[in-house]
Amino acid sequence: MTVPPVPTLEWAFEVEAELGLLEDHGQTRAGHRRVVPVVGGTIHGAFEGTILPGGADWQLVRPDGAIEIDGRYSARATDGDLLYLHAVGVRSGPPEVLDALLRGEPVDPADYYFRAAITLESATRPEFERSLFVASYVREAHRVRYIAYRVT
């Protein structure tokens, strides 16, 4: 029997996404819904450019306190090309750590878990559409930073 290749991670790009004020929609039929607008930022690496305003992170806060992440936003490269990023993940940790993050306090990223799978869409860079990416995040008061790795 042939064994499938073991995936590895290859550094791909870094994102700094500037965030607007959290919009707490409260308890909906889907759960405790929050929306965090993406208002700008930068992307560096395999794609160089700026994060465009207009995206957001649609969050569901689970009963265990973990947050399901569904971030969708666009970036414009320095040459004008557009890139659509879709991040699906989870942020979890002890309640006091998650509360501190919600208040915008600095928290050591080793004290919480914040990871996502990222898919990319690009009309001009099809190589991005042929791979999966995973990212490790840092949440700060008014932005998130992450490093994305291509899964080989």
Backbone as a chain_set.jsonl record, in Angstrom:
{"seq": "MTVPPVPTLEWAFEVEAELGLLEDHGQTRAGHRRVVPVVGGTIHGAFEGTILPGGADWQLVRPDGAIEIDGRYSARATDGDLLYLHAVGVRSGPPEVLDALLRGEPVDPADYYFRAAITLESATRPEFERSLFVASYVREAHRVRYIAYRVT", "coords": {"N": [[0.839, -1.173, 0.0], [0.543, 2.225, -0.831], [1.837, 4.98, 0.863], [0.478, 8.085, 1.853], [1.91, 11.378, 1.294], [3.534, 13.108, 3.992], [2.254, 16.03, 5.296], [3.812, 19.255, 5.433], [4.662, 22.486, 6.828], [4.953, 25.585, 5.219], [6.266, 28.76, 5.318], [4.226, 31.481, 4.308], [2.84, 34.078, 4.235], [2.342, 37.185, 6.069], [-0.069, 38.833, 8.063], [-1.438, 41.888, 9.178], [-4.218, 42.971, 10.533], [-6.277, 45.671, 10.918], [-8.766, 46.53, 13.268], [-12.213, 47.429, 13.719], [-14.693, 48.649, 16.081], [-16.086, 46.167, 18.182], [-19.153, 44.637, 17.431], [-21.767, 43.664, 19.243], [-24.167, 41.401, 18.813], [-25.711, 39.93, 20.452], [-27.648, 37.155, 21.801], [-28.579, 35.051, 19.313], [-30.518, 33.011, 17.004], [-28.536, 31.387, 16.033], [-26.639, 31.441, 17.976], [-24.516, 33.188, 20.357], [-23.848, 36.007, 18.819], [-21.253, 37.933, 17.402], [-19.773, 40.664, 15.667], [-16.884, 41.794, 14.139], [-15.605, 44.483, 12.598], [-13.325, 44.696, 9.836], [-11.012, 47.087, 9.168], [-8.763, 47.865, 7.796], [-5.221, 47.441, 7.073], [-2.242, 45.396, 6.546], [-0.526, 43.155, 4.295], [2.103, 40.882, 3.893], [4.644, 39.147, 2.121], [4.188, 36.301, 0.213], [2.239, 37.651, -1.06], [1.991, 41.038, -1.483], [0.617, 43.862, -0.051], [-2.284, 45.871, 0.813], [-4.797, 45.546, 3.321], [-8.18, 45.815, 2.664], [-10.777, 48.068, 3.727], [-14.027, 47.024, 4.905], [-14.392, 44.315, 5.172], [-15.03, 41.683, 7.592], [-15.064, 39.957, 10.756], [-17.06, 37.423, 11.537], [-18.344, 36.23, 14.377], [-19.094, 33.48, 16.559], [-19.878, 32.968, 19.847], [-19.298, 30.279, 21.781], [-21.026, 28.104, 24.16], [-19.03, 27.132, 25.884], [-17.283, 29.201, 25.997], [-15.349, 29.432, 24.035], [-14.531, 30.867, 20.841], [-15.886, 30.835, 17.681], [-14.467, 31.506, 14.63], [-15.03, 33.387, 11.688], [-13.728, 34.896, 9.349], [-13.722, 37.276, 6.753], [-12.337, 39.015, 4.126], [-10.732, 41.436, 1.945], [-7.741, 42.068, 0.025], [-5.575, 44.413, -1.556], [-3.054, 44.254, -3.894], [0.212, 45.729, -4.373], [0.475, 46.054, -7.079], [-2.112, 46.316, -7.889], [-3.697, 44.023, -8.126], [-6.294, 41.917, -6.772], [-7.076, 40.117, -3.779], [-8.915, 37.67, -2.123], [-9.56, 36.707, 1.144], [-10.405, 34.09, 3.313], [-10.96, 33.118, 6.477], [-11.319, 30.521, 8.73], [-11.765, 29.503, 11.959], [-10.76, 29.019, 15.416], [-10.807, 30.543, 18.623], [-9.699, 30.061, 21.813], [-9.487, 29.52, 25.37], [-8.638, 29.942, 28.879], [-11.331, 31.318, 30.834], [-10.708, 33.821, 32.114], [-8.593, 34.765, 30.599], [-9.713, 35.025, 28.027], [-11.603, 36.995, 28.655], [-9.879, 39.115, 29.306], [-8.721, 39.586, 26.786], [-11.01, 40.446, 25.427], [-11.429, 42.854, 26.702], [-9.357, 44.26, 25.634], [-6.846, 44.099, 26.7], [-3.285, 43.506, 26.94], [-2.175, 40.238, 26.254], [-0.295, 37.322, 26.665], [0.327, 35.408, 23.828], [0.791, 32.691, 24.184], [-0.908, 31.974, 26.156], [-3.425, 31.46, 25.206], [-5.396, 29.821, 22.642], [-5.398, 30.327, 19.216], [-6.171, 29.798, 16.142], [-6.481, 29.247, 12.577], [-7.872, 28.03, 9.491], [-7.111, 28.968, 6.235], [-8.411, 30.044, 3.193], [-7.779, 31.152, -0.109], [-8.676, 33.403, -2.742], [-8.067, 34.36, -6.047], [-8.078, 36.044, -9.08], [-5.895, 36.493, -10.643], [-3.719, 35.186, -9.615], [-3.483, 32.17, -9.605], [-2.049, 30.193, -8.264], [-2.406, 30.536, -5.556], [-4.904, 29.502, -5.129], [-4.642, 26.811, -5.293], [-3.787, 25.656, -2.993], [-3.893, 24.957, 0.563], [-3.967, 26.876, 3.563], [-2.758, 27.467, 6.857], [-3.007, 29.265, 9.92], [-1.479, 31.015, 12.636], [-2.392, 33.069, 15.265], [-2.239, 36.349, 16.844], [-3.983, 38.23, 19.116], [-4.649, 41.584, 19.504], [-5.381, 44.789, 21.051], [-6.633, 46.475, 19.056], [-6.268, 45.166, 16.711], [-5.537, 42.201, 14.75], [-2.877, 39.937, 14.335], [-1.261, 37.684, 12.173], [0.551, 34.773, 11.121], [0.673, 33.055, 8.158], [0.816, 29.784, 6.882], [1.614, 27.712, 4.185], [0.205, 24.61, 3.533], [1.96, 21.847, 2.659]], "CA": [[0.0, 0.0, 0.0], [1.285, 3.484, -0.915], [1.581, 5.888, 1.977], [0.402, 9.476, 1.393], [2.981, 12.222, 1.819], [3.283, 13.801, 5.258], [2.267, 17.474, 5.057], [4.659, 20.143, 6.22], [4.229, 23.874, 6.748], [5.892, 26.46, 4.525], [5.882, 30.151, 5.546], [3.655, 32.068, 3.099], [2.634, 35.521, 4.352], [1.946, 37.728, 7.378], [-1.155, 39.815, 7.989], [-1.818, 42.743, 10.298], [-5.544, 43.487, 10.202], [-6.79, 46.673, 11.857], [-10.155, 46.193, 13.571], [-13.126, 48.43, 14.266], [-15.316, 48.288, 17.345], [-16.88, 44.949, 18.214], [-20.606, 44.803, 17.425], [-22.338, 42.514, 19.941], [-25.553, 41.202, 18.384], [-26.418, 39.194, 21.499], [-28.037, 35.771, 21.564], [-29.439, 34.863, 18.138], [-30.847, 31.582, 16.824], [-27.291, 30.664, 15.757], [-25.791, 31.51, 19.154], [-24.12, 34.551, 20.719], [-23.213, 36.535, 17.607], [-20.493, 39.181, 17.436], [-19.156, 41.023, 14.391], [-15.758, 42.714, 14.298], [-15.237, 45.003, 11.275], [-11.928, 44.839, 9.416], [-10.996, 48.443, 8.626], [-7.523, 48.119, 7.065], [-4.092, 46.619, 7.474], [-1.226, 45.075, 5.542], [-0.163, 41.759, 4.062], [3.479, 40.823, 3.384], [5.144, 37.81, 1.831], [3.85, 35.847, -1.135], [1.351, 38.697, -1.576], [2.317, 42.317, -0.836], [-0.423, 44.838, -0.285], [-3.037, 46.414, 1.933], [-6.114, 44.988, 3.61], [-9.184, 46.828, 2.357], [-11.894, 48.14, 4.665], [-15.278, 46.435, 4.415], [-14.524, 42.931, 5.61], [-15.362, 41.521, 9.007], [-14.965, 38.646, 11.385], [-18.35, 37.06, 12.106], [-17.992, 35.314, 15.454], [-20.082, 32.86, 17.443], [-19.312, 32.616, 21.14], [-19.89, 29.004, 22.199], [-21.309, 28.017, 25.601], [-17.8, 26.892, 26.642], [-16.483, 30.419, 25.942], [-14.541, 29.48, 22.816], [-15.11, 31.712, 19.798], [-15.739, 30.353, 16.305], [-14.047, 32.626, 13.789], [-15.35, 33.341, 10.263], [-13.258, 36.178, 8.838], [-13.749, 37.431, 5.29], [-11.889, 40.351, 3.765], [-9.972, 41.524, 0.7], [-6.49, 42.834, 0.009], [-5.145, 44.907, -2.869], [-1.595, 44.198, -4.046], [0.84, 46.966, -4.83], [0.259, 46.165, -8.527], [-3.545, 46.476, -8.145], [-4.428, 42.755, -8.075], [-7.089, 41.708, -5.57], [-7.019, 38.814, -3.124], [-9.966, 37.447, -1.142], [-9.123, 35.804, 2.203], [-11.474, 33.555, 4.16], [-10.338, 32.425, 7.604], [-12.257, 29.823, 9.61], [-10.952, 28.972, 13.034], [-11.249, 29.047, 16.79], [-10.0, 31.151, 19.683], [-10.149, 29.496, 23.084], [-8.562, 29.65, 26.481], [-9.302, 30.113, 30.163], [-12.267, 32.453, 30.817], [-10.092, 35.097, 32.496], [-7.755, 35.195, 29.477], [-10.618, 35.495, 26.98], [-12.163, 38.262, 29.133], [-8.83, 40.134, 29.168], [-8.644, 39.902, 25.357], [-12.208, 41.209, 25.091], [-11.216, 44.21, 27.243], [-8.258, 44.88, 24.906], [-5.612, 44.049, 27.479], [-2.249, 42.658, 26.348], [-2.149, 38.868, 26.771], [0.712, 36.479, 26.017], [-0.337, 34.459, 22.918], [0.94, 31.324, 24.681], [-1.955, 31.728, 27.149], [-4.685, 31.118, 24.544], [-5.289, 29.139, 21.355], [-6.051, 31.115, 18.169], [-5.713, 29.224, 14.879], [-7.49, 29.226, 11.522], [-7.583, 27.555, 8.142], [-7.345, 30.101, 5.341], [-8.475, 29.805, 1.754], [-7.561, 32.375, -0.871], [-9.199, 33.481, -4.104], [-7.415, 35.386, -6.848], [-8.241, 35.864, -10.522], [-4.613, 36.671, -11.324], [-2.686, 34.371, -8.984], [-4.137, 30.88, -9.354], [-1.275, 29.337, -7.36], [-2.982, 30.652, -4.213], [-6.138, 28.711, -5.062], [-4.298, 25.393, -5.357], [-3.213, 25.237, -1.713], [-4.533, 25.322, 1.819], [-3.095, 27.606, 4.457], [-3.144, 27.525, 8.263], [-2.416, 30.454, 10.519], [-1.4, 31.196, 14.081], [-2.778, 34.459, 15.487], [-2.081, 37.133, 18.067], [-5.054, 39.24, 19.214], [-4.27, 42.795, 20.219], [-6.54, 45.625, 21.357], [-7.322, 46.989, 17.883], [-5.862, 44.453, 15.502], [-5.04, 40.827, 14.851], [-1.714, 39.645, 13.513], [-1.038, 36.245, 12.031], [1.459, 34.233, 10.114], [0.023, 31.974, 7.424], [1.712, 28.768, 6.343], [1.055, 26.833, 3.155], [0.304, 23.187, 3.847], [2.544, 21.224, 1.457]], "C": [[0.893, 1.248, 0.0], [0.862, 4.399, 0.228], [1.501, 7.321, 1.444], [1.532, 10.31, 1.992], [2.565, 12.896, 3.13], [3.33, 15.308, 4.984], [3.282, 18.177, 5.952], [4.101, 21.557, 6.074], [5.341, 24.718, 6.153], [5.416, 27.908, 4.72], [5.378, 30.76, 4.247], [3.501, 33.585, 3.186], [2.238, 35.886, 5.776], [0.895, 38.801, 7.163], [-1.231, 40.585, 9.295], [-3.127, 43.389, 9.886], [-6.003, 44.433, 11.301], [-8.298, 46.456, 12.01], [-10.935, 47.404, 14.073], [-13.698, 47.932, 15.579], [-16.175, 47.04, 17.203], [-18.363, 45.299, 18.268], [-21.2, 43.543, 18.044], [-23.817, 42.407, 19.597], [-26.369, 40.443, 19.426], [-26.746, 37.771, 21.071], [-29.002, 35.699, 20.388], [-29.758, 33.379, 18.017], [-29.602, 30.74, 16.557], [-26.398, 30.582, 16.993], [-25.48, 32.963, 19.469], [-23.26, 35.114, 19.593], [-22.492, 37.853, 17.906], [-19.903, 39.398, 16.047], [-18.077, 42.054, 14.67], [-15.358, 43.202, 12.907], [-13.728, 45.007, 11.059], [-11.856, 46.164, 8.667], [-9.717, 48.79, 7.856], [-6.44, 47.164, 7.51], [-3.142, 46.36, 6.321], [-1.066, 43.567, 5.43], [1.21, 41.755, 3.397], [3.873, 39.369, 3.165], [4.844, 37.44, 0.398], [2.901, 36.814, -1.832], [1.666, 39.957, -0.793], [1.202, 43.304, -1.109], [-1.082, 45.311, 0.987], [-4.37, 45.69, 2.076], [-7.124, 46.11, 3.394], [-10.254, 46.877, 3.441], [-13.127, 47.48, 4.053], [-15.45, 44.98, 4.771], [-14.901, 42.886, 7.076], [-15.05, 40.105, 9.446], [-16.303, 38.403, 12.06], [-18.076, 35.948, 13.111], [-19.235, 34.727, 16.113], [-19.364, 32.481, 18.729], [-20.038, 31.36, 21.624], [-20.161, 29.006, 23.708], [-20.063, 27.774, 26.455], [-16.863, 28.099, 26.641], [-15.59, 30.531, 24.73], [-15.288, 30.275, 21.743], [-14.82, 31.087, 18.439], [-15.533, 31.56, 15.413], [-14.465, 32.369, 12.338], [-15.019, 34.711, 9.682], [-13.22, 36.192, 7.322], [-13.375, 38.863, 4.955], [-11.049, 40.27, 2.502], [-8.705, 42.329, 0.908], [-6.211, 43.263, -1.428], [-3.62, 44.921, -2.892], [-1.069, 45.547, -4.519], [0.675, 47.155, -6.33], [-1.221, 46.268, -8.897], [-4.352, 45.192, -8.093], [-5.163, 42.614, -6.735], [-6.966, 40.274, -5.076], [-8.137, 38.751, -2.098], [-9.467, 36.402, -0.149], [-10.317, 35.379, 3.031], [-10.82, 32.689, 5.233], [-11.425, 31.82, 8.486], [-11.437, 29.167, 10.707], [-11.609, 29.06, 14.386], [-10.25, 29.799, 17.669], [-10.558, 30.643, 20.997], [-9.075, 29.683, 24.134], [-9.334, 29.759, 27.779], [-10.208, 31.355, 30.13], [-11.62, 33.794, 31.146], [-9.201, 35.645, 31.384], [-8.633, 35.742, 28.351], [-11.263, 36.82, 27.374], [-11.146, 39.395, 28.988], [-8.669, 40.54, 27.702], [-9.819, 40.778, 24.94], [-12.087, 42.657, 25.583], [-10.076, 44.94, 26.532], [-6.946, 44.895, 25.654], [-4.567, 43.192, 26.771], [-2.205, 41.3, 27.05], [-1.097, 38.098, 25.983], [-0.009, 35.468, 25.118], [-0.193, 33.002, 23.345], [-0.162, 30.964, 25.677], [-3.315, 31.397, 26.535], [-4.384, 30.462, 23.2], [-6.052, 29.969, 20.327], [-5.457, 30.664, 16.836], [-6.851, 29.244, 13.863], [-6.949, 28.551, 10.275], [-7.976, 28.686, 7.194], [-7.378, 29.607, 3.904], [-8.39, 31.161, 1.054], [-8.217, 32.258, -2.235], [-8.506, 34.629, -4.815], [-7.589, 35.067, -8.323], [-6.904, 35.881, -11.242], [-3.495, 35.812, -10.754], [-3.258, 33.008, -8.601], [-3.349, 29.95, -8.427], [-1.808, 29.41, -5.933], [-4.208, 29.753, -4.038], [-5.875, 27.216, -5.061], [-3.737, 24.856, -4.047], [-4.128, 25.627, -0.557], [-3.496, 26.004, 2.695], [-3.644, 27.489, 5.879], [-2.4, 28.697, 8.886], [-2.467, 30.389, 12.032], [-1.496, 32.692, 14.352], [-2.312, 35.021, 16.817], [-3.194, 38.173, 18.037], [-4.553, 40.396, 20.057], [-5.508, 43.674, 20.358], [-7.322, 46.029, 20.106], [-6.895, 46.321, 16.581], [-5.6, 42.983, 15.827], [-3.839, 40.731, 13.915], [-1.648, 38.14, 13.375], [-0.003, 35.962, 10.969], [0.739, 33.044, 9.491], [1.086, 31.077, 6.805], [0.964, 27.948, 5.308], [1.271, 25.395, 3.605], [0.786, 22.493, 2.586], [1.941, 19.857, 1.206]], "O": [[1.875, 1.316, 0.739], [-0.325, 4.561, 0.509], [2.36, 7.735, 0.665], [2.049, 9.991, 3.063], [1.393, 13.21, 3.339], [4.34, 15.81, 4.491], [3.563, 17.746, 7.07], [3.18, 21.792, 5.292], [6.508, 24.592, 6.524], [4.297, 28.249, 4.336], [6.003, 30.593, 3.2], [3.977, 34.305, 2.308], [1.855, 35.032, 6.576], [0.96, 39.576, 6.209], [-1.107, 40.014, 10.378], [-3.156, 44.247, 9.004], [-6.105, 44.048, 12.466], [-9.012, 46.232, 11.033], [-10.397, 48.278, 14.754], [-13.25, 46.924, 16.124], [-16.901, 46.88, 16.221], [-18.78, 46.152, 19.052], [-21.145, 42.472, 17.441], [-24.624, 43.225, 20.038], [-27.588, 40.327, 19.294], [-26.189, 37.254, 20.102], [-30.113, 36.224, 20.459], [-29.314, 32.579, 18.841], [-29.594, 29.536, 16.815], [-25.497, 29.745, 17.051], [-26.104, 33.869, 18.917], [-22.097, 34.744, 19.437], [-23.028, 38.749, 18.558], [-19.576, 38.444, 15.342], [-18.314, 43.055, 15.345], [-14.826, 42.426, 12.114], [-12.956, 45.284, 11.976], [-12.542, 46.357, 7.663], [-9.601, 49.892, 7.32], [-6.698, 46.2, 8.231], [-3.213, 46.999, 5.271], [-1.417, 42.812, 6.337], [1.461, 42.517, 2.463], [3.486, 38.482, 3.924], [5.198, 38.17, -0.528], [2.776, 36.794, -3.056], [1.613, 39.948, 0.437], [0.869, 43.562, -2.266], [-0.538, 45.18, 2.083], [-4.985, 45.278, 1.092], [-6.94, 47.223, 3.886], [-10.604, 45.845, 4.013], [-13.252, 47.39, 2.832], [-16.56, 44.454, 4.679], [-15.071, 43.921, 7.721], [-14.812, 39.203, 8.643], [-16.651, 39.078, 13.028], [-17.631, 34.86, 12.743], [-20.276, 35.376, 16.212], [-18.365, 31.763, 18.705], [-21.248, 31.382, 21.847], [-19.593, 29.814, 24.443], [-20.032, 28.163, 27.623], [-15.776, 28.039, 27.214], [-15.113, 31.623, 24.42], [-16.517, 30.343, 21.744], [-13.667, 30.841, 18.088], [-16.315, 32.511, 15.434], [-14.277, 31.268, 11.82], [-15.889, 35.57, 9.538], [-12.75, 35.248, 6.688], [-14.004, 39.809, 5.43], [-10.697, 39.184, 2.043], [-8.599, 43.148, 1.821], [-6.563, 42.57, -2.382], [-2.977, 45.518, -2.028], [-1.824, 46.391, -5.003], [0.727, 48.284, -6.818], [-1.559, 46.304, -10.08], [-5.58, 45.249, -8.022], [-4.713, 43.123, -5.708], [-6.778, 39.343, -5.859], [-8.296, 39.668, -1.292], [-9.005, 35.334, -0.549], [-11.145, 36.207, 3.41], [-10.207, 31.664, 4.936], [-12.336, 32.517, 8.933], [-10.533, 28.378, 10.435], [-12.83, 29.161, 14.506], [-9.035, 29.709, 17.489], [-11.752, 30.778, 21.266], [-7.916, 29.964, 23.829], [-10.562, 29.677, 27.777], [-9.88, 32.338, 29.465], [-11.948, 34.803, 30.522], [-9.067, 36.861, 31.242], [-8.338, 36.794, 27.785], [-11.453, 37.686, 26.52], [-11.503, 40.505, 28.594], [-8.499, 41.723, 27.41], [-9.648, 41.739, 24.189], [-12.593, 43.576, 24.939], [-9.847, 46.121, 26.796], [-6.028, 45.626, 25.284], [-4.924, 42.245, 26.07], [-2.2, 41.223, 28.279], [-1.026, 38.219, 24.76], [-0.876, 34.739, 25.599], [-0.977, 32.157, 22.912], [-0.339, 29.792, 26.01], [-4.259, 31.086, 27.261], [-3.266, 30.539, 22.691], [-7.224, 30.283, 20.535], [-4.37, 31.098, 16.453], [-8.026, 29.257, 14.228], [-5.742, 28.506, 10.037], [-9.041, 29.286, 7.336], [-6.506, 28.861, 3.458], [-8.867, 32.175, 1.563], [-8.307, 31.174, -2.811], [-8.37, 35.725, -4.272], [-7.286, 33.96, -8.767], [-6.789, 35.34, -12.342], [-2.424, 35.72, -11.355], [-3.488, 32.728, -7.425], [-3.92, 29.017, -7.863], [-1.676, 28.448, -5.176], [-4.507, 29.302, -2.932], [-6.798, 26.429, -4.848], [-3.262, 23.722, -3.996], [-4.998, 26.49, -0.677], [-2.298, 25.742, 2.581], [-4.857, 27.42, 6.076], [-1.315, 29.073, 8.444], [-3.367, 29.794, 12.624], [-0.776, 33.488, 13.749], [-2.032, 34.294, 17.77], [-3.338, 38.909, 17.061], [-4.093, 40.208, 21.183], [-6.57, 43.335, 19.836], [-8.55, 45.935, 20.095], [-7.13, 46.844, 15.492], [-5.464, 42.584, 16.983], [-3.797, 41.356, 12.855], [-1.935, 37.402, 14.318], [0.275, 36.762, 10.075], [0.261, 32.149, 10.189], [2.101, 31.539, 6.284], [-0.177, 27.541, 5.527], [2.37, 25.012, 4.006], [0.113, 22.536, 1.556], [2.31, 19.188, 0.241]]}, "num_chains": 1, "name": "protein.A"}
